[in-house]
Amino acid sequence: NPFNLNSVDAVVVDGLWFCIRKELFTNKLISFDDKLFKGFHCYDSDISLQVKQHERVCVVYDILIEHFQQGNINKSWFESVILLNRKWRNSLPIFEKEINAELYNLYEWETLRTFIYWMQANQYAEKEIKKLITEIYPFLKIDAQCKTIANELINRAKFGKQIAKIMTKFYKILS
């Protein structure tokens, strides 16, 4: 709570503990999607995105809970993230506040780099990674140069090399 507020608006909240108005369920405005999300991953993001269509989603600071489990980034998590992305593709990204284009691009490319790193750590094949990148990050389809740089990004991440030069190329293309 860096700004010492009682609550802040959010887009999604963690599923450790959340409260939702009962009438959203009874009026069938929202429901847990147990057909798509079968495990512990992304059900909270999905229900938050559903709530966001009807009500505010907030984080409150006057209830103290410590979350001891950091969660697991494994293939099950990736599969859930991919399903969540597919389900909400036409609505994403969602911002609670406006964000400038430069910061947005920086965030997207840093997220992409991290996503690739964790996919490799979870033994995804290079072909699978490339397919998922073009699906989840459709702006990579801008032109052939972006695809070339994406391939370079994958190869550099695979060997743990510094990718700052590649990120700089991306920023130049997008600006």
Secondary structure as UniProt FT lines:
FT   TURN            2..3
FT   STRAND          7..10
FT   TURN            15..16
FT   HELIX           22..26
FT   TURN            27..28
FT   TURN            34..36
FT   HELIX           43..52
FT   TURN            53..54
FT   STRAND          57..60
FT   HELIX           75..88
FT   TURN            89..91
FT   HELIX           101..121
FT   TURN            122..123
FT   HELIX           126..136
FT   HELIX           138..142
FT   HELIX           144..158
FT   TURN            159..160
FT   HELIX           164..174
//
